[in-house]
Amino acid sequence: MIDISGVGTFARELAAIGGLAVGIFWVCSQAIFVKNKLDEHDNCIKESKEERKLTIELQRTILEVVARNKNNGNVEEAMEKIDKFLDEKAHK
C-alpha cells in the first residue's frame, strides 16, 4: 500500500510558496507604480519651476522696455526686486 498523506502536505507547501510569490510580485509592482508616479510628479515640478523662471524673466524684459520709453513709475524698483529675486534663486 502507498502512503499518500505526504502529497497533501506537499500541495499545501506548494500553495504557500505560490501565495508568497504572488504577494512579493504585488508588492514590487506597487513599488514600481509609486516610483513612476513620483518621477512624474518631480518632472511636473521641474517644468513648473522653469515656466515660472521664464515668466519672471519676461516681466523683467517688459520692464526694461517700459523704462527705455521713459514710462517709469516704479519700473526701476520693480526691476531691482526681480534682479534680487533671480540672484537669490541662482545661488540656492
C-alpha positions in Angstrom: 0.0 0.0 0.0 1.2 3.5 -0.9 1.0 6.3 1.7 -0.3 9.4 0.1 -0.6 11.5 3.2 2.7 13.4 2.2 1.1 14.5 -1.0 -1.4 16.8 0.8 1.4 18.3 2.9 3.4 18.9 -0.3 0.4 20.6 -2.0 -0.1 22.9 1.0 3.5 23.9 1.0 3.5 24.5 -2.8 0.4 26.6 -2.4 2.0 28.6 0.4 5.1 29.2 -1.8 2.9 30.3 -4.7 1.0 32.7 -2.4 4.2 34.2 -1.2 5.5 34.6 -4.8 2.2 36.4 -5.8 2.5 38.6 -2.7 6.1 39.6 -3.4 5.2 40.3 -7.1 2.3 42.5 -6.0 4.5 44.5 -3.5 7.1 45.0 -6.2 4.6 46.1 -8.8 3.1 48.6 -6.3 6.6 50.0 -5.5 7.3 50.4 -9.2 3.9 52.2 -9.7 4.7 54.6 -6.8 8.2 55.3 -8.1 6.8 56.1 -11.6 4.2 58.5 -10.1 6.9 60.2 -8.0 9.1 60.6 -11.1 6.1 62.1 -13.0 5.4 64.5 -10.1 9.1 65.6 -10.0 9.0 66.3 -13.7 5.9 68.4 -13.3 7.6 70.4 -10.5 10.7 70.9 -12.6 8.7 72.1 -15.6 6.7 74.5 -13.3 9.9 76.0 -11.9 11.2 76.6 -15.5 7.9 78.2 -16.5 7.9 80.5 -13.5 11.5 81.5 -14.2 10.7 82.3 -17.8 7.7 84.3 -16.7 9.8 86.4 -14.3 12.5 86.9 -17.0 9.7 88.1 -19.4 8.4 90.5 -16.8 11.9 91.9 -16.4 12.3 92.3 -20.2 8.9 94.2 -20.3 10.0 96.5 -17.5 13.2 97.2 -19.4 11.2 98.2 -22.5 9.0 100.4 -20.4 12.0 102.0 -18.7 13.6 102.8 -22.1 10.4 104.6 -23.2 10.6 106.7 -20.0 7.2 105.5 -18.8 8.8 104.9 -15.5 6.6 105.0 -12.4 8.1 102.2 -10.2 9.8 100.4 -13.0 13.3 100.7 -11.7 12.2 99.5 -8.2 10.4 96.5 -9.8 13.4 95.7 -11.9 15.6 95.7 -8.8 13.2 93.4 -7.0 13.2 91.0 -9.9 17.0 91.1 -10.2 17.4 90.5 -6.4 15.0 87.6 -6.6 16.7 86.0 -9.5 20.1 86.4 -7.9 18.8 84.7 -4.7 17.4 81.8 -6.6 20.5 81.4 -8.7 22.7 81.0 -5.6 20.5 78.3 -3.9 
